[in-house]
Amino acid sequence: MAVVAQLVERWLVVPDVAGSSPVGRPEELQILEEDTVVSFDIPWLLIVWNDPINLMNYVVHVFRTYFGYSREEATRLMMLVHDEGRAVVASGNREEMERHAQAMHEYGLQASITKADA
C-alpha cells in the first residue's frame, strides 16, 4: 500500500512551470536498445480441419463462395482436408485470419489459425 501512496504522490505533484506536465520529462525517458527488433510481418495461417459432418461438395462450395477460389483450387484444398485431415487455405495478418476463421465457423467448418513459423 505504501508503494501505491508513493506513486500517487509522484503523479499529484504540481508542475514547476504553468502548463507543463510531470509526465515524460526527457531525462526520465528510457531508450530501448537499437538492435531490438519487433516483427509484425510474420504471416498467420488459416487451417481448415476435416470433420465427419460436412460433405465434400459443401466444403468446395464454401471455399469458392467465401475465398473466391476456382473450382479446381477449391477441390484441391478440399481433398487436402479430406486426405490429410487439414489444409492451409489462406495466409495473412492475424486479424484477417481471425475473421476468416470466424467465417469458417459460421459456415459450420472447423478452422484455426497459427503462426506460419510454428
Summary of the structure (lengths in Angstrom):
residues: 118
radius of gyration: 25.4
end to end distance: 42.7
largest distance: 72.7
contacts: 254
relative contact order: 0.18
helix: 44%
strand: 16%
